[in-house]
Amino acid sequence: MESELKDLNPKPISQQQQQQQQQQQTDFPNPSTIAPPKTTIPSSSSPPSTSKSWRRNSPAYVRNDVYGTMGRGELPWAEKFLLGIALLTLVPIRVTECNDLSEEPKRPGAIISNHISYLDILYHMSSFFPSFVAKRSVAKLPLVGLISKCLGCVFVQRESKSSDFKGVSAVVNERVREAHQNKFAPMMMLFPGFYFDAVKGTTTNGDFLLPFKTGAFLSKAPVRPVILRYPYQRFSPAWDSISGVRHIMLLLCQFVNYLEVTRLPVYSPSQQEKDDPKLYAENVRRLMAREGNLTMSDIGLAEKRIYHAALNGSNNRLPSVLHRKDD
């Protein structure tokens, strides 16, 4: 990361134009996998074309609804009037589930899901009552924090020592094995990046699927893949690149929000996958990407923080943004 921070000074415009022309001449990347972009960022004085390049480099975090970047788009008065009316109404979330109704020979030890919004955990809580790994700050959230404590969730600090995460992996491994063997034990709920994140660290815009950690796959127990999608016409419920206040307000201003859930059959690992947890995790991820028409991306938290810094014009605070610690 230190070597990448050396490239923060903006290049001359002529060099940027040459790079853009070279990029336009290259072939479009393979949609099955997207490599993480280089962690460099343009200055706030860079031309508009530079910010567009960041949209190309961080596609998993780009919002495409009518409310614009970070939900700050200018709206006509008619739109504002309708939003005001909708804000006074009860906001329903209509859930459509597509389940595999065949009898499952084995009980899964974990639910494996893509991560789009904080609404994800509310759905999973109402459907499976799972235990999950979450940021430590989630325990302080109203309602969700209380429920997560009752479910025996594992709370971690994101930027913690590797030894701490090894301990968390051991706990997750034991919980998954117990849930697989005991039908009265709560199943574990695993998102990409290992845990439920209340501050959109591992969430995407819903079109991409990030890698899964191997913690849930070390137990060699079967897992249940679940794919979530939020269809929308105007506002995207995705918790990706938008402030918390704007997201909640615009979410409440919709007359109805939709959630489509696809529960895939229980995935039982082969002997080769049992011997290689990384292969197990990757095969489950590829299955979910294929069935959910999702693009696999290895983009990470650092790229997301840089993208947000570019949108907010806070380039001078980039070192503190990259090394920020979250509870």
Backbone bond lengths (Angstrom), bond angles and torsions (degrees), N, CA, C in turn:
res aa  C-N    CA-C-N  psi(-1)  N-CA   C-N-CA  omega(-1)  CA-C   N-CA-C  phi
1 M - - - 1.464 - - 1.517 111.62 -
2 E 1.394 117.78 -34.49 1.450 120.56 -179.73 1.528 111.22 -63.94
3 S 1.345 114.49 -39.55 1.457 117.95 178.98 1.512 111.70 -66.67
4 E 1.333 116.63 -31.60 1.450 119.91 -179.03 1.523 111.08 -75.02
5 L 1.339 117.56 -29.87 1.451 120.26 -178.90 1.524 112.03 -69.67
6 K 1.348 117.20 -17.87 1.442 120.29 179.02 1.527 112.15 -68.02
7 D 1.336 117.07 -18.04 1.459 121.12 -175.59 1.513 112.67 -93.69
8 L 1.339 117.61 17.20 1.459 119.43 -172.81 1.533 112.79 -74.63
9 N 1.359 119.35 -27.35 1.455 120.80 -179.51 1.517 110.13 -63.51
10 P 1.334 117.61 130.19 1.472 119.32 -176.95 1.513 111.84 -63.93
11 K 1.344 115.64 143.59 1.449 121.76 177.15 1.521 109.83 -83.03
12 P 1.340 118.90 159.49 1.470 120.48 176.20 1.513 110.66 -58.51
13 I 1.305 114.91 152.64 1.460 119.65 -175.63 1.515 110.92 -60.71
14 S 1.312 117.76 -36.02 1.463 120.31 -178.74 1.517 111.02 -61.62
15 Q 1.325 117.33 -40.86 1.460 120.32 178.49 1.519 110.67 -66.55
16 Q 1.326 117.13 -39.09 1.468 119.68 178.80 1.519 110.71 -63.12
17 Q 1.349 117.38 -40.96 1.457 119.96 179.98 1.518 110.83 -64.83
18 Q 1.345 116.57 -39.02 1.454 119.27 178.14 1.516 110.72 -63.76
19 Q 1.335 116.73 -41.45 1.469 119.58 179.21 1.518 111.16 -63.93
20 Q 1.351 117.27 -39.76 1.460 120.20 179.21 1.520 111.08 -64.22
21 Q 1.353 116.85 -40.40 1.460 119.21 179.07 1.511 110.97 -64.80
22 Q 1.353 116.45 -39.99 1.464 119.43 178.05 1.518 110.81 -65.28
23 Q 1.328 116.51 -38.41 1.467 119.22 -179.14 1.521 111.79 -67.55
24 Q 1.357 116.61 -34.98 1.457 119.79 179.27 1.513 111.77 -68.21
25 Q 1.343 116.66 -24.47 1.451 120.03 -178.37 1.514 112.59 -84.04
26 T 1.321 117.01 -15.63 1.466 120.39 -179.83 1.510 110.11 -79.54
27 D 1.330 115.56 158.09 1.457 120.34 178.18 1.504 110.37 -71.78
28 F 1.333 116.96 153.89 1.471 121.54 176.51 1.520 108.95 -68.11
29 P 1.348 119.22 137.61 1.460 120.84 -175.95 1.511 112.34 -63.32
30 N 1.311 115.13 155.07 1.459 122.04 177.22 1.517 109.92 -59.16
31 P 1.348 120.68 121.21 1.462 121.62 -176.11 1.505 113.59 -66.86
32 S 1.324 119.72 -15.07 1.462 120.73 -178.82 1.505 112.41 -73.38
33 T 1.335 117.56 -18.26 1.466 119.53 178.69 1.510 108.67 -155.15
34 I 1.315 117.01 138.60 1.447 123.28 179.96 1.510 108.12 -126.19
35 A 1.317 117.64 119.55 1.459 121.06 -178.53 1.519 109.61 -74.61
36 P 1.342 117.85 150.40 1.456 120.67 178.65 1.519 110.99 -62.04
37 P 1.327 118.16 136.34 1.455 120.01 179.08 1.509 110.82 -72.77
38 K 1.347 115.41 160.11 1.449 119.40 176.93 1.522 109.56 -65.47
39 T 1.308 116.80 140.06 1.453 121.31 -175.88 1.519 110.53 -85.80
40 T 1.332 116.08 65.50 1.453 122.42 171.43 1.505 107.73 -118.85
41 I 1.333 116.26 157.12 1.458 119.04 -173.40 1.514 110.17 -140.96
42 P 1.318 118.49 139.70 1.454 120.09 177.89 1.513 111.13 -77.20
43 S 1.323 116.61 158.05 1.455 120.24 176.86 1.514 109.43 -79.67
44 S 1.342 115.07 164.50 1.458 119.38 -178.19 1.516 112.31 -65.52
45 S 1.354 117.26 -16.33 1.457 120.71 179.61 1.513 113.09 -90.97
46 S 1.340 117.60 2.24 1.455 120.93 -178.42 1.511 110.11 -69.76
47 P 1.330 118.31 157.27 1.455 121.25 179.94 1.512 111.12 -66.96
48 P 1.371 118.17 159.73 1.457 121.54 -177.91 1.514 113.59 -55.68
49 S 1.347 118.40 -31.07 1.456 120.17 -177.69 1.512 111.68 -61.68
50 T 1.353 117.49 -26.91 1.456 120.58 -179.52 1.519 110.81 -66.34
51 S 1.343 117.79 -42.09 1.455 120.32 178.87 1.520 111.00 -64.77
52 K 1.341 116.89 -31.90 1.459 119.33 177.10 1.524 110.77 -65.64
53 S 1.335 116.21 -35.11 1.461 118.73 178.03 1.510 110.80 -64.63
54 W 1.323 117.36 -31.64 1.466 119.33 177.79 1.518 111.36 -69.97
55 R 1.305 117.67 -30.74 1.460 120.13 174.14 1.522 110.34 -64.27
56 R 1.339 116.63 -36.67 1.458 119.71 177.78 1.523 111.14 -71.03
57 N 1.331 117.03 -34.40 1.459 120.51 -178.09 1.522 113.27 -79.17
58 S 1.326 118.03 -20.15 1.466 121.94 -178.20 1.523 110.21 -126.88
59 P 1.337 118.45 56.41 1.466 120.34 -173.97 1.518 113.62 -64.71
60 A 1.328 117.94 -25.95 1.465 120.46 -177.24 1.514 112.33 -70.48
61 Y 1.337 117.71 -15.12 1.456 121.01 -175.17 1.527 112.99 -115.30
62 V 1.317 117.99 7.76 1.460 121.94 -176.51 1.524 109.84 -85.83
63 R 1.327 116.11 129.72 1.462 121.16 175.81 1.521 109.26 -87.93
64 N 1.352 115.44 139.47 1.458 120.71 -175.73 1.524 112.62 -123.32
65 D 1.347 117.65 16.39 1.456 118.47 -178.83 1.527 110.33 -87.51
66 V 1.354 116.10 -177.72 1.462 120.51 -172.85 1.521 112.88 -77.41
67 Y 1.325 117.69 -8.75 1.462 120.04 -175.40 1.523 112.93 -90.22
68 G 1.314 117.78 1.93 1.448 121.32 169.66 1.511 115.22 78.99
69 T 1.326 114.68 -176.62 1.455 122.20 -178.13 1.518 111.06 -60.74
70 M 1.321 116.14 128.95 1.460 123.70 -179.85 1.531 111.99 57.40
71 G 1.342 117.57 18.69 1.458 121.09 -179.69 1.512 113.83 70.84
72 R 1.340 117.38 23.23 1.464 121.63 -174.62 1.518 113.20 -104.09
73 G 1.318 117.82 10.39 1.454 120.07 -177.09 1.520 112.77 -62.52
74 E 1.333 116.19 147.16 1.459 121.52 178.76 1.528 109.57 -74.12
75 L 1.344 116.43 131.17 1.457 121.42 -176.09 1.521 110.19 -115.90
76 P 1.341 117.45 143.55 1.463 120.10 174.82 1.525 110.35 -69.25
77 W 1.335 116.22 162.30 1.462 120.39 -177.18 1.522 111.70 -63.31
78 A 1.321 117.14 -33.36 1.466 119.21 178.80 1.523 110.97 -62.59
79 E 1.333 115.72 -40.09 1.460 119.74 178.12 1.526 110.50 -65.73
80 K 1.319 116.95 -42.41 1.465 120.47 178.97 1.528 111.05 -62.93
81 F 1.332 116.63 -37.40 1.463 120.33 179.06 1.525 111.11 -64.53
82 L 1.335 116.47 -44.41 1.462 120.25 178.28 1.522 111.44 -64.88
83 L 1.327 116.98 -37.77 1.458 120.03 177.37 1.520 110.80 -63.75
84 G 1.334 116.24 -37.97 1.460 119.51 178.59 1.512 112.17 -64.70
85 I 1.336 116.84 -39.47 1.466 119.97 177.26 1.522 110.53 -66.14
86 A 1.318 116.06 -44.71 1.462 119.93 -178.56 1.520 111.67 -63.87
87 L 1.337 116.91 -31.59 1.457 120.37 -178.92 1.519 111.34 -63.90
88 L 1.332 117.33 -26.99 1.459 121.86 -178.08 1.518 112.43 -87.81
89 T 1.300 118.22 -2.25 1.460 121.65 -179.21 1.522 110.41 -103.45
90 L 1.318 114.79 162.24 1.457 120.38 176.52 1.523 108.98 -73.73
91 V 1.327 116.55 128.07 1.461 120.59 -175.61 1.525 109.77 -91.89
92 P 1.320 118.36 108.26 1.464 119.23 177.35 1.524 111.40 -87.21
93 I 1.307 115.64 153.78 1.461 122.16 171.22 1.521 106.76 -118.62
94 R 1.302 116.44 110.03 1.458 121.10 -178.11 1.520 109.10 -88.19
95 V 1.318 115.11 119.67 1.456 121.42 -175.63 1.521 109.47 -104.40
96 T 1.307 116.41 126.18 1.459 122.81 174.58 1.514 108.16 -113.16
97 E 1.335 116.69 120.73 1.454 121.12 -176.64 1.522 110.52 -111.01
98 C 1.310 114.95 136.22 1.460 122.45 174.11 1.515 106.94 -118.19
99 N 1.335 116.60 105.31 1.458 121.60 -173.05 1.516 111.42 -109.01
100 D 1.311 114.58 151.43 1.459 120.82 168.86 1.522 107.01 -86.92
101 L 1.334 117.30 110.83 1.458 121.77 -171.78 1.519 113.75 -88.52
102 S 1.309 118.02 1.68 1.459 119.83 178.97 1.522 110.45 -69.74
103 E 1.317 116.56 152.34 1.453 120.80 -179.71 1.525 109.91 -68.52
104 E 1.328 114.71 131.15 1.452 119.86 -179.00 1.523 109.74 -89.95
105 P 1.332 118.42 124.83 1.459 120.52 -178.74 1.518 113.01 -70.21
106 K 1.329 117.27 -24.68 1.455 120.25 -176.90 1.523 109.92 -132.77
107 R 1.322 114.59 147.27 1.458 120.34 176.31 1.528 108.77 -82.77
108 P 1.341 118.00 129.02 1.468 119.07 179.01 1.519 111.08 -72.25
109 G 1.315 114.94 151.58 1.452 119.51 177.28 1.515 113.07 -93.75
110 A 1.341 116.87 -14.71 1.462 120.24 -177.11 1.522 110.31 -151.37
111 I 1.320 115.25 152.20 1.454 123.37 171.90 1.528 106.99 -102.36
112 I 1.321 116.94 123.33 1.461 122.29 -179.69 1.526 108.04 -108.78
113 S 1.332 116.83 120.63 1.463 120.35 -173.55 1.521 111.03 -136.16
114 N 1.330 115.68 151.26 1.460 119.65 168.09 1.520 108.90 -73.04
115 H 1.335 117.00 163.38 1.466 121.35 -172.06 1.520 109.19 -127.35
116 I 1.338 116.32 116.29 1.457 121.80 -176.78 1.523 112.16 -118.75
117 S 1.327 116.92 -41.38 1.454 120.80 -172.54 1.521 110.22 -150.52
118 Y 1.335 115.68 165.51 1.462 119.25 172.79 1.520 111.28 -66.01
119 L 1.330 116.60 -15.53 1.461 120.07 175.08 1.524 111.61 -67.05
120 D 1.329 117.01 -22.45 1.469 120.70 -179.84 1.520 111.21 -55.74
121 I 1.325 115.92 -47.84 1.455 120.04 -174.55 1.519 110.94 -68.05
122 L 1.331 117.81 -31.34 1.460 120.21 177.24 1.523 110.48 -65.24
123 Y 1.331 116.39 -40.75 1.464 118.78 177.08 1.515 110.91 -64.98
124 H 1.329 117.37 -48.52 1.463 120.18 -177.25 1.529 111.40 -63.66
125 M 1.317 117.12 -35.53 1.463 119.88 176.86 1.521 111.04 -63.28
126 S 1.318 116.88 -40.43 1.462 120.18 -178.18 1.524 112.55 -74.94
127 S 1.335 117.56 -21.99 1.465 120.85 -175.88 1.520 113.37 -99.46
128 F 1.329 117.77 -39.58 1.467 120.68 -172.60 1.529 113.82 -120.63
129 F 1.329 117.86 -17.92 1.466 122.26 -172.24 1.525 110.51 48.18
130 P 1.320 117.62 55.43 1.464 119.59 -176.55 1.524 111.49 -86.89
131 S 1.298 114.76 164.13 1.459 121.66 165.95 1.521 107.20 -92.62
132 F 1.324 117.89 150.65 1.454 118.87 -177.50 1.521 110.45 -148.59
133 V 1.319 114.47 163.88 1.458 122.02 175.18 1.521 107.46 -92.83
134 A 1.323 117.04 129.60 1.457 120.66 -175.51 1.515 110.58 -140.59
135 K 1.309 114.75 160.69 1.457 119.89 172.30 1.519 109.54 -61.73
136 R 1.310 115.22 151.50 1.453 120.32 -177.33 1.523 111.63 -61.13
137 S 1.328 117.58 -31.79 1.458 121.16 -178.57 1.522 112.52 -69.04
138 V 1.339 117.93 -19.56 1.465 120.38 178.98 1.521 110.87 -62.24
139 A 1.324 117.22 -31.15 1.465 121.03 -179.76 1.524 111.95 -62.54
140 K 1.338 117.36 -19.26 1.463 121.17 -178.09 1.524 112.79 -93.72
141 L 1.328 117.44 -5.32 1.458 120.31 -177.62 1.523 111.09 -72.07
142 P 1.337 117.71 143.79 1.464 119.85 175.87 1.526 110.99 -62.46
143 L 1.295 116.68 138.54 1.460 125.45 176.93 1.523 112.26 66.31
144 V 1.343 117.51 -58.99 1.463 120.36 -179.04 1.518 110.67 -61.61
145 G 1.335 116.90 -41.09 1.454 120.19 179.29 1.514 112.49 -62.85
146 L 1.327 116.68 -42.62 1.464 120.59 179.69 1.521 111.03 -65.28
147 I 1.325 116.33 -44.68 1.463 120.06 -179.71 1.523 110.74 -64.68
148 S 1.328 116.61 -41.25 1.462 119.59 -178.93 1.523 111.32 -63.90
149 K 1.315 117.40 -35.65 1.462 120.14 176.88 1.526 110.86 -66.90
150 C 1.327 116.34 -41.05 1.471 119.96 179.23 1.529 111.46 -64.81
151 L 1.323 116.84 -29.82 1.462 120.81 -179.91 1.524 112.46 -83.83
152 G 1.322 116.88 -1.85 1.462 120.14 178.74 1.509 113.24 72.27
153 C 1.324 117.32 38.57 1.461 120.70 -178.20 1.529 111.27 -70.27
154 V 1.316 115.08 156.48 1.460 122.74 -179.54 1.523 107.74 -99.32
155 F 1.329 116.98 120.59 1.458 121.81 -177.88 1.523 109.82 -104.26
156 V 1.334 115.43 133.59 1.462 121.17 -177.78 1.515 109.00 -133.61
157 Q 1.327 115.89 161.84 1.459 122.48 170.65 1.508 107.79 -98.33
158 R 1.330 116.68 132.28 1.457 120.44 -172.07 1.523 111.79 -59.80
159 E 1.324 117.80 -56.07 1.458 120.70 -179.72 1.525 109.38 -88.58
160 S 1.308 116.93 72.65 1.457 121.55 179.10 1.516 109.02 -114.85
161 K 1.317 116.06 172.39 1.450 121.10 -178.60 1.519 110.69 -67.87
162 S 1.321 115.56 153.97 1.463 120.30 -179.25 1.517 110.94 -61.74
163 S 1.335 117.22 -32.33 1.462 120.06 179.40 1.517 111.03 -64.75
164 D 1.351 116.77 -33.63 1.452 119.91 177.58 1.520 110.94 -66.34
165 F 1.338 116.90 -40.42 1.454 120.13 179.54 1.521 111.59 -69.89
166 K 1.331 116.86 -30.06 1.458 119.08 174.35 1.517 109.98 -64.07
167 G 1.333 116.25 -38.51 1.454 119.59 176.52 1.510 111.80 -65.15
168 V 1.329 117.07 -39.52 1.463 121.06 177.39 1.523 110.54 -64.50
169 S 1.324 117.36 -41.33 1.464 120.68 178.49 1.521 111.07 -60.74
170 A 1.328 116.55 -38.44 1.462 119.73 178.59 1.521 110.90 -65.49
171 V 1.343 116.73 -40.22 1.469 120.37 178.35 1.522 110.45 -64.99
172 V 1.334 116.65 -44.69 1.466 120.59 179.31 1.519 110.57 -62.79
173 N 1.306 116.71 -42.79 1.459 121.66 178.95 1.523 110.72 -57.54
174 E 1.325 116.72 -45.54 1.463 121.11 -179.51 1.526 111.28 -68.10
175 R 1.328 117.24 -39.72 1.469 120.82 179.68 1.531 111.04 -64.91
176 V 1.312 116.72 -42.00 1.468 120.44 -179.90 1.520 110.55 -64.90
177 R 1.312 116.87 -43.59 1.461 120.74 179.15 1.534 110.88 -63.19
178 E 1.324 116.42 -41.40 1.467 120.09 179.56 1.523 111.21 -65.86
179 A 1.344 117.30 -42.31 1.461 120.48 179.83 1.520 111.43 -64.77
180 H 1.313 116.67 -33.61 1.464 120.69 178.47 1.525 111.62 -68.11
181 Q 1.310 116.98 -35.34 1.462 121.65 -175.87 1.523 113.23 -91.83
182 N 1.323 117.29 -24.27 1.462 121.43 -175.69 1.522 109.19 -123.16
183 K 1.327 117.24 114.36 1.459 120.84 -176.55 1.522 112.79 -69.54
184 F 1.326 117.56 -14.72 1.458 120.52 178.93 1.532 112.31 -90.03
185 A 1.319 117.51 -8.83 1.465 121.28 178.43 1.528 109.31 -84.83
186 P 1.332 118.34 139.02 1.472 119.91 179.73 1.524 111.46 -68.13
187 M 1.317 115.82 138.66 1.458 120.28 176.07 1.527 109.94 -72.42
188 M 1.325 115.65 156.16 1.457 120.90 175.90 1.529 109.45 -85.93
189 M 1.337 115.52 144.17 1.454 122.31 177.64 1.520 107.80 -111.56
190 L 1.348 117.20 118.72 1.463 121.34 -176.27 1.520 110.68 -121.65
191 F 1.334 115.48 129.68 1.456 123.60 173.53 1.526 109.46 -106.74
192 P 1.330 118.58 167.13 1.470 119.54 170.71 1.524 110.14 -57.90
193 G 1.317 116.28 142.59 1.447 119.33 -175.95 1.503 112.45 84.08
194 F 1.351 117.32 1.63 1.459 123.98 170.44 1.510 114.48 91.71
195 Y 1.347 119.54 -32.37 1.449 118.08 -170.77 1.519 111.59 -141.22
196 F 1.349 113.36 164.53 1.459 120.37 172.93 1.517 108.49 -75.11
197 D 1.328 116.70 129.21 1.457 121.86 -174.97 1.517 109.07 -118.09
198 A 1.308 116.49 118.86 1.461 120.33 -178.36 1.522 113.12 -81.66
199 V 1.321 118.30 -7.28 1.463 120.62 -179.39 1.524 110.53 -119.71
200 K 1.306 116.78 36.64 1.464 125.80 169.88 1.515 114.42 56.21
201 G 1.336 118.82 31.43 1.452 120.43 179.02 1.510 112.95 -71.96
202 T 1.331 118.18 -36.82 1.460 121.31 -177.40 1.525 112.22 -114.68
203 T 1.312 117.83 12.53 1.455 120.86 178.80 1.525 110.33 -89.78
204 T 1.341 115.63 151.67 1.460 121.80 176.40 1.519 108.87 -123.48
205 N 1.333 116.16 -175.83 1.461 120.02 178.83 1.523 112.74 -80.71
206 G 1.328 117.67 4.38 1.455 121.40 176.28 1.508 114.76 98.84
207 D 1.323 117.73 -9.73 1.461 121.46 -179.97 1.520 112.87 -99.50
208 F 1.323 117.01 -4.08 1.462 121.43 -174.54 1.526 110.25 -128.16
209 L 1.331 114.78 157.16 1.460 121.40 179.14 1.521 108.69 -128.83
210 L 1.322 116.39 117.77 1.458 122.29 -179.68 1.526 110.22 -84.68
211 P 1.327 118.16 166.64 1.474 120.76 -177.71 1.527 111.96 -69.11
212 F 1.328 115.47 152.21 1.460 122.62 174.23 1.523 109.28 -96.92
213 K 1.319 115.74 143.66 1.457 119.98 171.02 1.528 108.56 -73.11
214 T 1.320 116.15 162.95 1.471 120.54 -174.50 1.518 113.37 -89.37
215 G 1.350 118.45 -0.11 1.458 120.35 -175.41 1.511 114.18 -56.18
216 A 1.335 117.33 -42.74 1.458 120.68 -178.00 1.517 112.44 -76.05
217 F 1.321 117.33 -13.09 1.459 121.03 -174.90 1.525 112.80 -102.75
218 L 1.335 117.02 -5.01 1.460 120.28 178.98 1.518 112.20 -70.12
219 S 1.332 116.95 -25.68 1.467 120.83 -177.43 1.522 112.51 -74.42
220 K 1.340 117.69 -14.08 1.466 123.36 -179.59 1.526 112.46 66.91
221 A 1.336 116.23 16.13 1.461 121.29 -179.23 1.527 110.19 -88.24
222 P 1.335 118.07 155.69 1.465 120.76 176.15 1.527 110.78 -63.93
223 V 1.323 116.56 154.58 1.460 122.24 179.07 1.525 109.23 -130.85
224 R 1.332 115.41 158.59 1.467 121.50 177.66 1.531 108.93 -110.55
225 P 1.338 118.98 107.74 1.468 120.70 175.93 1.530 110.65 -75.42
226 V 1.313 116.16 134.72 1.462 122.69 177.98 1.527 108.29 -130.48
227 I 1.319 116.17 130.26 1.465 121.86 -177.98 1.525 108.75 -112.22
228 L 1.325 116.53 126.71 1.461 122.52 179.07 1.524 109.70 -109.52
229 R 1.312 115.23 145.06 1.467 120.73 175.71 1.527 108.18 -148.92
230 Y 1.337 116.37 139.69 1.461 122.29 -179.82 1.530 109.34 -114.29
231 P 1.334 118.48 91.69 1.466 119.63 176.90 1.534 109.80 -65.18
232 Y 1.304 117.35 143.87 1.464 120.27 -179.35 1.514 109.28 -152.04
233 Q 1.338 114.73 158.91 1.456 121.19 174.90 1.527 111.51 -109.01
234 R 1.340 115.86 -37.78 1.460 119.15 -176.51 1.527 112.00 -121.53
235 F 1.319 117.93 -52.30 1.466 120.88 -177.19 1.521 110.56 -111.70
236 S 1.322 115.56 130.05 1.460 120.56 177.47 1.523 109.87 -89.82
237 P 1.344 118.72 122.28 1.462 120.84 177.06 1.521 113.72 -70.31
238 A 1.336 117.63 -1.48 1.464 120.15 -179.66 1.523 109.99 -60.03
239 W 1.322 115.52 135.39 1.471 122.72 -178.66 1.516 106.54 -99.81
240 D 1.353 115.95 74.49 1.459 120.13 -172.07 1.521 112.50 -115.87
241 S 1.319 117.17 -71.31 1.465 121.36 -176.09 1.519 109.53 -130.45
242 I 1.311 116.03 71.82 1.453 122.52 -179.33 1.518 107.60 -160.03
243 S 1.322 116.92 146.09 1.458 120.19 -178.87 1.525 110.41 -69.03
244 G 1.331 115.60 156.93 1.456 120.33 -176.66 1.513 113.22 -62.85
245 V 1.336 117.05 -43.92 1.465 120.51 -177.90 1.522 110.51 -64.67
246 R 1.324 116.84 -45.35 1.467 119.89 179.87 1.524 111.04 -63.96
247 H 1.329 116.46 -40.59 1.459 119.27 -178.72 1.524 110.86 -63.12
248 I 1.311 117.75 -47.04 1.462 121.11 -178.57 1.526 110.83 -64.75
249 M 1.333 117.00 -43.61 1.456 119.97 -179.27 1.523 111.40 -63.80
250 L 1.327 117.26 -46.90 1.465 119.69 -179.57 1.522 111.30 -68.27
251 L 1.331 117.29 -32.91 1.462 120.28 176.14 1.523 110.43 -63.85
252 L 1.331 116.48 -42.82 1.460 120.81 179.61 1.519 112.12 -71.17
253 C 1.323 117.28 -20.42 1.459 121.12 -178.86 1.525 113.20 -85.00
254 Q 1.311 117.88 -0.92 1.466 120.53 177.45 1.530 109.42 -88.70
255 F 1.321 116.50 138.07 1.457 119.76 179.30 1.523 111.07 -66.36
256 V 1.323 116.19 -31.07 1.461 120.46 178.38 1.526 108.25 -156.17
257 N 1.328 116.11 144.29 1.464 122.64 174.54 1.520 108.30 -120.54
258 Y 1.308 116.70 144.81 1.458 121.28 -174.60 1.523 110.76 -116.16
259 L 1.317 114.55 143.84 1.459 121.90 175.48 1.517 108.70 -135.11
260 E 1.323 116.48 122.68 1.460 122.23 175.58 1.525 109.01 -105.60
261 V 1.323 115.92 128.79 1.462 121.91 -176.64 1.522 109.13 -120.61
262 T 1.305 116.42 128.12 1.462 122.24 175.52 1.519 108.51 -118.10
263 R 1.326 115.70 113.99 1.461 120.87 177.55 1.525 108.43 -97.47
264 L 1.295 116.23 111.34 1.460 120.98 178.88 1.526 110.18 -79.45
265 P 1.322 117.63 160.41 1.471 120.29 177.22 1.524 111.25 -59.62
266 V 1.315 115.25 154.86 1.460 120.40 177.13 1.528 109.30 -58.22
267 Y 1.314 115.94 130.97 1.464 122.22 -177.46 1.522 108.68 -97.86
268 S 1.327 116.36 114.15 1.465 121.80 177.30 1.523 108.81 -99.22
269 P 1.323 118.22 125.94 1.465 120.66 -175.52 1.520 112.38 -72.18
270 S 1.317 115.87 148.29 1.459 121.75 172.09 1.524 108.83 -77.22
271 Q 1.311 116.06 173.05 1.456 119.08 179.31 1.526 110.98 -63.78
272 Q 1.321 116.01 -36.97 1.463 119.75 178.06 1.527 111.07 -64.19
273 E 1.332 116.73 -39.35 1.461 120.35 178.60 1.525 111.33 -70.74
274 K 1.318 117.27 -33.62 1.465 119.78 176.07 1.523 111.04 -64.36
275 D 1.316 116.30 -34.86 1.463 120.38 -179.80 1.529 112.20 -79.08
276 D 1.326 116.99 -17.46 1.465 120.98 -177.53 1.533 109.02 -134.02
277 P 1.346 118.61 91.37 1.471 121.12 -178.16 1.525 113.41 -58.49
278 K 1.325 117.85 -32.80 1.461 120.02 178.54 1.525 111.02 -65.14
279 L 1.320 116.64 -40.13 1.461 120.76 176.57 1.523 110.31 -65.18
280 Y 1.317 116.64 -41.12 1.464 122.23 177.86 1.529 109.89 -58.57
281 A 1.335 116.53 -50.53 1.461 120.97 -179.08 1.527 111.40 -62.59
282 E 1.321 116.97 -41.04 1.463 120.55 -178.02 1.524 111.46 -69.17
283 N 1.322 118.11 -37.33 1.463 120.57 179.39 1.527 111.37 -68.22
284 V 1.330 117.04 -38.37 1.462 120.14 175.81 1.526 109.91 -64.62
285 R 1.309 116.27 -41.22 1.462 120.67 178.33 1.525 111.38 -62.37
286 R 1.325 117.65 -43.00 1.464 120.82 179.38 1.529 110.90 -65.57
287 L 1.318 116.95 -37.33 1.461 120.34 177.10 1.525 110.53 -62.39
288 M 1.325 116.87 -46.21 1.461 120.67 179.93 1.522 111.39 -64.51
289 A 1.328 116.96 -39.48 1.462 120.31 179.07 1.525 111.09 -63.86
290 R 1.330 116.37 -39.79 1.457 120.31 -179.36 1.529 111.08 -70.46
291 E 1.325 117.44 -46.36 1.460 120.92 -176.85 1.527 112.19 -72.42
292 G 1.334 116.68 -30.77 1.458 120.28 -178.62 1.509 114.26 -97.84
293 N 1.341 117.03 4.59 1.463 122.10 -178.44 1.532 110.34 53.99
294 L 1.319 115.76 47.25 1.457 122.70 -179.02 1.528 109.94 -106.46
295 T 1.311 115.89 150.82 1.458 121.87 176.50 1.521 109.23 -95.05
296 M 1.316 116.82 128.26 1.455 121.23 178.66 1.525 109.43 -77.40
297 S 1.314 115.88 131.45 1.459 121.58 -179.24 1.516 109.56 -138.73
298 D 1.334 115.84 140.20 1.461 121.61 177.86 1.521 111.75 -101.77
299 I 1.316 117.59 15.13 1.454 121.25 179.42 1.528 109.02 -63.05
300 G 1.333 116.95 148.53 1.451 119.98 -172.13 1.513 114.07 -125.33
301 L 1.338 114.43 -171.89 1.456 121.70 -177.01 1.525 112.02 -64.38
302 A 1.333 117.64 -38.52 1.467 120.29 -179.35 1.524 110.79 -60.72
303 E 1.333 116.82 -44.14 1.465 120.57 179.11 1.527 110.74 -64.36
304 K 1.321 116.72 -35.21 1.459 119.25 -179.96 1.526 110.99 -68.46
305 R 1.316 116.38 -41.16 1.463 119.67 178.61 1.528 111.10 -64.15
306 I 1.324 116.78 -39.31 1.458 120.34 178.98 1.527 110.40 -67.23
307 Y 1.321 116.91 -40.77 1.465 121.00 178.38 1.526 110.39 -61.95
308 H 1.334 117.07 -43.45 1.459 120.36 178.10 1.526 110.90 -64.89
309 A 1.338 116.51 -38.80 1.463 119.57 177.81 1.523 110.86 -63.08
310 A 1.332 116.98 -37.83 1.464 120.80 177.96 1.522 110.85 -65.57
311 L 1.329 117.14 -40.97 1.461 120.79 179.70 1.521 111.59 -66.43
312 N 1.335 116.17 -35.59 1.459 121.07 -177.37 1.520 112.92 -89.16
313 G 1.359 117.30 -4.34 1.449 120.40 179.94 1.510 114.03 67.44
314 S 1.348 117.32 27.27 1.468 121.49 -177.36 1.517 110.34 -103.09
315 N 1.330 116.97 47.70 1.460 120.85 -177.87 1.522 112.76 -63.24
316 N 1.344 117.14 -32.82 1.456 119.74 -178.27 1.518 112.02 -69.60
317 R 1.334 117.61 -14.22 1.457 120.66 178.58 1.520 111.78 -104.16
318 L 1.324 117.41 16.84 1.459 120.64 -174.42 1.524 113.71 -59.20
319 P 1.344 120.46 -45.55 1.471 118.20 179.29 1.516 113.06 -57.10
320 S 1.341 117.68 -42.21 1.460 119.70 179.32 1.517 111.37 -69.90
321 V 1.334 116.74 -31.67 1.465 119.94 177.89 1.519 110.83 -66.79
322 L 1.321 116.57 -42.99 1.460 120.70 -177.36 1.517 112.16 -68.32
323 H 1.322 117.34 -34.79 1.456 121.04 -175.41 1.521 112.22 -103.08
324 R 1.341 117.19 16.67 1.449 120.80 179.95 1.515 110.20 -66.65
325 K 1.309 116.26 139.78 1.459 121.80 178.28 1.521 108.98 -104.24
326 D 1.321 115.40 132.72 1.457 121.55 178.17 1.508 108.91 -109.61
327 D 1.320 115.64 144.48 1.464 119.68 177.32 1.511 110.70 -71.12
